[in-house]
Amino acid sequence: MGLGNMGISHALAHHANPGSEIVGLVNRSPRELPDALTRYPRFDSFEAGMATRPDLVLIATYSDSHADLAIRAMEAGAHVFVEKPLATNVADAERVVETARRLNRKLVVGYILRHHPSWIRMIEEARALGGPFVFRMNLNQQSNGAEWETHKALMRTTSPIVDCGVHYVDVMCQVTDARPVRVQGIGLRLSDEIAEDMYNYGQLQVVFEDGSVGWYEAGWGPMMSETAFFVKDIVSPNGSVSITDSDKGSSSNMDGHTKVGGLLVHKPLGDTIIDLPDEPGHQELCDAEQTYILEAIAEDIDLSRHMDDAVRSLKICLAADKSILTGRSVLL
């Protein structure tokens, strides 16, 4: 459901997967599709799509509809893959997870970095150093034309800090595995084209129970700089791990958002460069996500930790939103 960029990529993943059969594609408005998807039935409403009685529903709509659609799909008997963020508030996210547990449905949230071998390696290398950690991460996007229109549409309900931040905060949480205790944020509305209570540039700071600290920065729009738009560092008392690849093209390049290319592992006795030349592209990562949900269904994989982690990273990003609006730190 939802045939934007992510929805089409996920549909293509199932089209190419021999263990999957697409029974319908749902989008509220007409949408030009790749040739590979034109053969499938198309519907313009949730109800019409669910009439096909699917075993699995993919939700790639705008964020404010994620929770309700996921719950309705599970109540109708389907397992669910839902794009991040899981919801636009913590209560709704917890409601989705409770429904999955109560109905014994599989629920996977679209945290694409969890399926990226280079990011998995980065997390392993950081954990091997030992904490506490300093996390330095950003993803700023200079967007124009259709990309800016997409960002403005997203910001009707979701800030850049929440929409993008959940990925990288999830990485922080996987590395430290400690409870977040305090969050603060700063943000600024840099365009009259977005609502007065929304910001298109923000930064969050989070403190964890083990003493680890991290910041994440995200900005969208034609005014954003292309300088240092992609920083990914993890520092510990014993060294650091950094993404070193600089060949990412423009900040709007979707493949560049997940690309690693190389890691620099720094220790006091010397540095190690880890080359990662065979990275998957965006479509291959979407393929991996959909393979995972199919395996979770077939093999009855316990997704409890996955669901709890999705709520935790969302809670941190939403706390930053609250901090930006109130000007005060938020205790978790």
C-alpha positions in Angstrom: 0.0 0.0 0.0 1.5 3.3 -1.2 3.4 3.3 -4.5 6.0 6.0 -3.9 9.7 5.3 -4.3 9.8 2.9 -1.4 6.5 1.2 -2.2 7.6 0.5 -5.7 11.0 -0.9 -4.6 9.3 -3.2 -2.1 6.8 -4.4 -4.8 9.7 -5.1 -7.2 11.3 -7.2 -4.4 8.3 -9.4 -4.2 7.9 -9.5 -8.0 11.5 -10.9 -8.2 11.1 -13.3 -5.2 10.1 -16.8 -6.3 8.5 -17.4 -2.9 6.1 -14.5 -3.1 3.0 -13.8 -5.2 1.6 -10.2 -5.5 -2.2 -10.2 -5.3 -2.6 -6.5 -5.6 -1.1 -3.0 -5.5 -2.9 -0.2 -3.7 -2.5 3.5 -4.3 -5.1 6.2 -3.8 -4.3 8.0 -7.0 -3.1 6.8 -10.5 0.6 6.1 -10.6 2.9 5.2 -13.4 4.6 1.9 -12.7 7.7 0.0 -13.9 6.8 -2.5 -16.6 7.4 -5.4 -14.2 4.5 -4.3 -12.0 1.9 -3.5 -14.7 0.5 -7.0 -14.8 -0.8 -7.0 -11.2 -4.3 -5.9 -10.1 -4.5 -2.3 -8.8 -6.8 -0.9 -6.2 -7.4 2.6 -4.9 -8.5 1.8 -1.3 -7.3 -0.3 1.7 -10.7 -2.1 1.7 -10.4 -3.1 -1.9 -6.9 -4.4 -1.5 -7.8 -6.3 1.7 -10.6 -8.0 -0.2 -7.9 -10.1 -1.9 -7.2 -11.7 1.6 -3.4 -11.2 1.5 -1.1 -13.1 3.9 1.3 -10.1 4.0 0.6 -6.4 3.7 3.3 -3.9 2.9 2.7 -0.3 4.1 4.7 2.5 2.4 2.2 5.4 2.8 2.8 8.7 4.7 3.8 8.2 8.3 0.6 9.4 9.9 -1.3 6.4 8.4 1.2 3.7 9.3 -0.2 2.7 12.7 -3.9 2.5 11.8 -3.2 0.6 8.5 -0.9 -1.8 10.2 -3.4 -2.6 12.9 -6.3 -3.0 10.5 -4.2 -5.3 8.3 -3.2 -7.5 11.3 -6.8 -7.6 12.6 -7.8 -8.8 9.1 -5.4 -11.7 9.5 -2.3 -10.4 7.6 1.3 -10.1 8.6 2.8 -6.6 8.1 5.9 -4.9 6.8 5.6 -1.2 7.5 8.0 1.5 6.5 9.7 3.6 9.2 8.7 5.4 11.3 6.3 2.9 12.8 4.0 5.7 13.9 4.0 9.5 14.6 3.6 9.1 18.3 4.8 6.6 20.9 1.3 5.5 22.0 0.4 4.5 18.4 3.7 2.6 18.0 3.1 0.7 21.2 -0.5 0.0 20.0 0.8 -1.6 16.8 3.3 -3.8 18.7 0.7 -4.8 21.2 -1.6 -5.8 18.3 1.1 -7.9 16.7 1.8 -9.7 19.9 -1.9 -10.3 20.8 -2.8 -11.6 17.3 0.5 -13.5 16.8 1.2 -11.6 13.6 4.7 -10.9 12.3 5.6 -7.2 12.2 8.8 -5.9 10.6 9.6 -2.2 10.4 11.6 -0.9 7.4 15.0 -0.3 9.1 17.0 -0.9 6.0 20.4 -0.5 7.6 19.8 -3.7 9.6 20.0 -5.6 6.4 23.1 -3.9 5.1 26.3 -6.0 5.5 28.6 -3.0 5.7 26.6 -1.3 8.5 26.4 -4.6 10.3 30.2 -4.7 10.1 30.5 -1.2 11.4 28.3 -2.0 14.4 30.5 -5.1 15.1 33.7 -3.2 14.9 32.4 -0.5 17.2 31.2 -3.0 19.8 34.5 -4.7 19.7 36.2 -1.5 20.9 34.0 -1.3 24.0 32.2 1.7 25.4 31.1 4.1 26.4 30.6 5.6 23.0 30.3 9.0 21.2 28.1 8.8 18.2 28.5 11.5 15.5 26.0 11.2 12.7 24.1 13.3 10.2 22.3 13.1 6.9 21.5 16.4 5.3 19.7 16.5 1.9 19.8 19.4 -0.5 16.5 18.8 -2.3 15.0 20.7 -5.2 12.1 20.3 -7.6 10.2 17.0 -7.1 12.5 16.0 -4.2 11.7 19.2 -2.3 8.0 18.6 -3.0 8.3 15.1 -1.5 10.1 16.5 1.6 7.4 19.2 2.1 4.7 16.5 1.8 6.5 14.4 4.4 6.9 17.4 6.7 3.1 17.8 7.0 3.3 15.1 9.6 6.9 14.1 10.2 10.1 16.1 10.8 13.5 15.1 9.2 14.8 14.2 12.7 12.1 11.5 13.0 11.8 10.4 9.4 15.6 9.8 8.9 16.8 9.8 12.5 15.2 6.5 13.5 17.7 4.7 11.3 20.8 6.1 12.8 19.5 6.3 16.4 18.7 2.6 16.0 22.4 2.0 15.1 23.4 3.9 18.2 21.1 1.7 20.3 22.5 -1.5 18.7 26.1 -0.5 19.5 25.6 0.6 23.1 22.7 -1.6 24.0 22.0 0.7 26.9 18.8 2.5 28.0 18.4 6.1 26.7 17.8 8.4 29.6 17.8 12.0 28.3 17.2 13.7 24.9 17.4 17.3 23.8 17.1 19.0 20.5 17.5 22.2 18.5 15.7 23.0 15.2 14.9 25.8 12.8 12.3 26.4 10.2 14.3 27.6 7.2 11.4 27.9 4.7 8.1 29.7 4.5 6.9 26.8 2.4 6.4 24.5 5.4 4.0 24.9 8.4 4.9 27.3 11.2 5.1 24.4 13.8 7.5 22.3 11.6 11.2 22.7 11.1 13.3 21.4 8.2 16.6 21.5 10.1 17.1 19.7 13.4 19.7 18.1 15.7 19.1 15.7 18.5 21.4 14.8 21.4 20.9 11.7 23.4 22.5 10.4 26.6 22.5 6.7 27.5 22.6 5.0 30.9 26.1 3.6 30.3 27.4 7.2 29.7 27.4 7.0 25.9 26.3 10.1 24.1 25.3 10.8 20.5 24.1 13.4 18.2 22.2 13.2 14.9 21.6 16.1 12.5 19.1 16.2 9.5 18.1 19.0 7.2 16.0 19.0 4.0 15.6 21.7 1.4 17.1 23.7 -1.4 19.1 25.8 1.1 21.0 22.9 2.6 24.8 22.7 2.1 26.4 19.8 0.2 29.4 20.1 2.5 29.8 17.4 5.2 26.2 16.2 4.6 27.2 12.6 5.5 29.1 12.1 8.8 29.2 8.7 10.5 31.7 8.3 13.4 31.6 6.1 16.5 34.3 6.9 19.1 35.2 5.0 22.2 38.1 5.2 24.8 39.8 2.5 22.7 39.5 4.1 19.3 37.0 4.8 16.7 35.2 3.5 13.6 34.3 5.9 10.7 32.8 5.6 7.3 35.5 6.9 5.0 34.0 6.6 1.5 33.5 10.1 0.0 32.2 9.1 -3.4 28.5 9.6 -2.6 27.5 12.0 -5.3 24.9 14.6 -4.2 23.1 14.5 -0.9 19.8 13.5 -2.7 21.3 10.3 -4.0 19.3 7.5 -2.3 22.1 4.9 -2.8 24.5 7.2 -1.1 22.4 7.3 2.1 23.3 3.7 2.9 26.7 3.4 1.1 29.8 2.7 3.2 32.5 1.7 0.7 35.1 1.7 3.4 35.6 1.8 7.2 38.5 3.3 9.1 39.1 1.5 12.4 41.4 3.7 14.4 43.3 2.4 17.5 46.2 4.1 19.4 48.6 1.5 18.0 47.5 2.1 14.4 44.8 2.3 11.8 43.1 -0.4 9.8 41.2 0.3 6.5 38.4 -2.2 5.8 37.4 -2.1 2.1 33.8 -3.0 1.4 33.7 -3.1 -2.4 30.6 -5.3 -3.0 27.9 -3.3 -1.3 24.3 -3.8 -2.1 22.4 -1.0 -3.8 19.0 0.3 -2.7 16.9 -2.2 -4.6 19.0 -5.1 -3.2 18.5 -3.9 0.3 14.7 -3.7 -0.3 15.0 -7.3 -1.6 16.7 -8.3 1.6 14.1 -6.7 3.8 11.3 -8.5 2.0 13.2 -11.8 2.1 13.5 -11.3 5.9 9.8 -10.8 6.5 9.0 -13.9 4.4 11.5 -15.9 6.4 10.0 -14.6 9.7 6.6 -15.8 8.6 7.8 -19.2 7.3 10.2 -20.0 10.2 8.2 -18.3 12.9 11.1 -16.0 13.9 10.7 -14.2 17.2 10.5 -10.5 16.3 10.0 -9.2 19.9 13.4 -7.5 20.1 13.0 -6.0 16.6 9.6 -4.5 17.6 10.9 -3.2 20.9 13.9 -1.6 19.2 11.7 0.1 16.7 9.7 1.7 19.5 12.8 2.7 21.4 14.5 4.5 18.5 11.2 6.3 17.6 10.8 7.3 21.2 14.2 9.0 21.2 13.5 10.9 18.0 10.0 12.0 19.1 11.5 13.2 22.4 13.9 15.4 20.3 10.8 16.8 18.5 9.3 17.6 21.9 12.5 19.2 23.1 12.7 21.4 20.0 9.1 22.6 20.4 9.4 23.2 24.2 13.0 24.3 24.5 13.6 21.8 27.3 15.4 18.5 27.7 13.2 15.4 27.8 13.8 12.6 30.4 12.9 9.1 29.2 
